[in-house]
Amino acid sequence: SSSSSSSSSSTTTTTPRLSPSSDLSFREKVIGFGLMRQPIPLGRGKNRWDRLGAHIDNIALLPAYHSRGIGKAILARLISCAMSRENDKLHGKSIHCITLHVRVSNAKAIGLYQKMGFEVVNVVERYYRYPDEDAYTMKLQPLLYGMK
């Protein structure tokens, strides 16, 4: 037979309020982020909004946090947001594809993007400045990869 005892003490948890004067807001650290625009029109002329796409403008991560799966998680979340059913309801259409640009010298990022289903579709000469460098345009067509 087991006996249970109940404790009369309770714990109260409070959620800190973040404000410019809050200590907590200055202790928190941003280690990475992703930025995506959607929807973007893929059509031409009067039909330009018939097909929609999304474009990942930036994924950045502090070097100390590379190779820990964080960049992959950020990318997966961006893809998930673009392909969400809520997005379909909001715009009345599904996102047809997701594009991004990456430096041709960034082998690590290119490898990650390829593992996630992106393919190189063209090269944009001198896309980046300081230093000048070409970029690959990479494209993911989620419907082809069973992501929807």
Beta strands, then each sheet from edge to edge (+ up, - down):
strand 1: 32-41
strand 2: 52-61
strand 3: 95-103
strand 4: 119-128
strand 5: 133-140
sheet 1: 1+ 2- 3- 5+ 4-
end
